[in-house]
Amino acid sequence: MRVVKKAEERRNEILDAADELFGKKGFDGTTTKDILDKVGIARGTLYYHFKSKEDLMDALIDRYSNHLLGVAKETSKDKRIPIIERIIRVVISMNLKGGSSKEIMDHIHKPQNALMHQKIKKFIINGITPIMAEIIQDGIEQGIFQTPYPYECMEMIVTYMNTVFDDDMVEMTAEQRASRIHAFIFNAERLLGAENGSLMEVLKMFGGEE
């Protein structure tokens, strides 16, 4: 007897299969037939849920983004974690690394996917800024930061990070990147009204660069 699944269940099943295949074979190396065979469905069923392989990737990006945002929110609200460590963990939690995540980032950075790249940037700025602003507010209450503009400060900081430290946006040598990282920390301390050198732990976000 043919098994009929609910639309949302079938959609997630297709996404799970694509996620696994993109991680193993890459986006370009995965065909729609691979996905059909993996899920065991007809082509019409696939196209009922997704118009194309690119549409599938877009849905995967949305799913990853929403998951990462959930992790970031959970981390930001954990009062047991010191303020600076919370900031670092939230930023690191938003990084996509390895497996199909790497395929997602490679796909986003292709020239033909500029709109998708812009969508991710918009998601990060609008999604992470309020989360980070709440942490800064906690820091203000603890006397770590002194600023009347926690949200606006984090909007500036997140936007700068999301632009200058995006390899596709600003070309720079390793030496120039290191200089910008230190300048970024120096100026972030002043924006937030933090003690000089108090944000040096933030270097962890950049892989411990010094």
N, C-alpha and C positions, 0 to 999 in steps of 0.2 A: 504494500500500500504506500502511495506517495505521501511523504511527510510535508505538511504545509506549515511553515513557520510564520510567526508574526513579522511584520515589515521591519520593525526596529531590531529584532533579533537577527533577521537575515542580513540587514545592513551592517550590523556589528560583526557578523561572521565574515562578510566580505572584507571589511576593513582589517580584521585580524589577519586574514589570509594575505592581503596586500602588504600589510605591515611586515609580516614574516618574509615574504618573497622579496620585497624591496631591500630588506636587510641582508638577505643571502645573495641575490642576483643583481641588485642595483635597480634603480628606476628604469633606466633605458634597457637593461637586460631582461626585464620582466615583461611578458606579453599578456594581453587580456586572456589568451587561452590558458596561460599558466594559472591565472586567478580562477578561471572557470573550472579547470581540472582540480585545483586545490579545494575549492568549495563544493564542487559537484553540482553545478547549476547550469542552466541554459544561458546563452548570450542575452536573450531577451530579459531575463531576470536581473542580470548585471546592469543592463542599460535602464532598467526600471528605477534602480536606485542611484546609479551614477552615469552621467552622460559620456564619460571618457576616462581614460587612465589618469589624466591630469585632474579631472574632477575628484577622482578617488584620492589623489595625493592632497588636494586641497582639504578634503574632509579629514584626512589623517592629521594634517597640520592643525586643524581646528581641535581635533580630539587631544592631540599632544599639548596644545596651548592651554586648553581648559584644565587638563590634568596637572600641568606644571603650575598653573595659577593656584589651583587648590592646594598643592604642596607648599607653595610660597605663603599662602594665607595661614595654613596650619603652623608653619615654622614661625611666622611673625607674631603669632599670638601666644607662643610658649614663653611665659614669663620666667621660666627657670633658666633660659639661655641669656647670657649677658647681652646688652644692647648691641655692641659692635659685632659680636659673633652672630647675632640674629641678622644683622644687615648683610654680613658676608654669606651666611647660609641661604638667605632669600635670593641673592643675586646668583650664587652658584647653582641653586636649584632650578634656575631658568635656562641653564645651558643644555643644549641638545648634543649629546656625544655618543658616538659608537652605533653600530648596527643600523637599523632603519632610521634612527635619529640622524645619523651622518648623511644618509641618503636624502632625508628631508632638507637638511641644510644645504647640501650640494645642489639640490633641485631648486631651492629658493634663490640661490645666488646665480643661476643662469640668467643671461641677459633677457631672454624671452619671458622670464617670470618676474619682471620688475614690479608689477602690480601686487603679486603675492608677497614679494619681499617688503613692499611698503605696508601691506596688511599686517605682517608680523611686527614691524616696527611700531605701527599704530597700536597694536595689541599690547606690546610691552610698555609703551609710554602711558597708555590709559589704564592698563591693568596693574602694573607694578608700582606706579607713583603713589596711589592711595595706600597701598600696603606698606610701603617704605615710610610714608608720612606718619602712619600710626606708630611705627617704631621710633621715629624721631620725636613724636609727642611724648612717648614713654621716657625717652632720653632727656627731654626738657624737664619732665617731672622729677627725674632723678638728678638733675643738675649737670648732666653731661653736655647738653647742648643749650644754647641760648639764642633763639630766633623767634620772632613773632610770625614767621612765614614758613612753617614746616612743610606744607604741601608744595608751595611755590619753589622752595629750595630743592626739594626732591625732584620736582618736574624738570628743573634746570639740570640737575645732576644726571638723572636717568636719560634725558634727551641727549646730553653730551656723550655719555657712555655709549648710547645706542647709535650714535652717528660717528664720532671720531674713532672709536675702537672697533668699528665694523670694517673689516679688511677691504671690503668693496667700495667704501666711501672715501677714505682718506689713505693715500699711499704714504708710507713712511718706512724708514730703516728701523732696525732693532734698537739702535741708539736713540733715534727720535721717539720711538714708542716708549722707551724707558723714561725719557725726559718728560713726555706727556703724562705718564702715569704718576710721576712724582708731583708734577704741577697740578694734576687733577686732585690728588690728595691734599696738597697744600691749600688749594682754593676751596675745596669742600669743607675743610676745617674752619675756614673763615666765613663761609656762607652759613654754616650751622652754629657758629659761635662756640666751637670746640677748642680745647686746649691744643697748643702746638704739639704735633707729633702723636696726638691721641688716636688718629685714624690710620696710623702706619700699618696696623694689622690688616687693613683693607687690601694690602698687597697680595693677600691670599687669593683674592678674586681674580688676580692676573697670573695665577700660578706661582706666586711667591717671588715675582720679579723684584729686583732691587737695583 
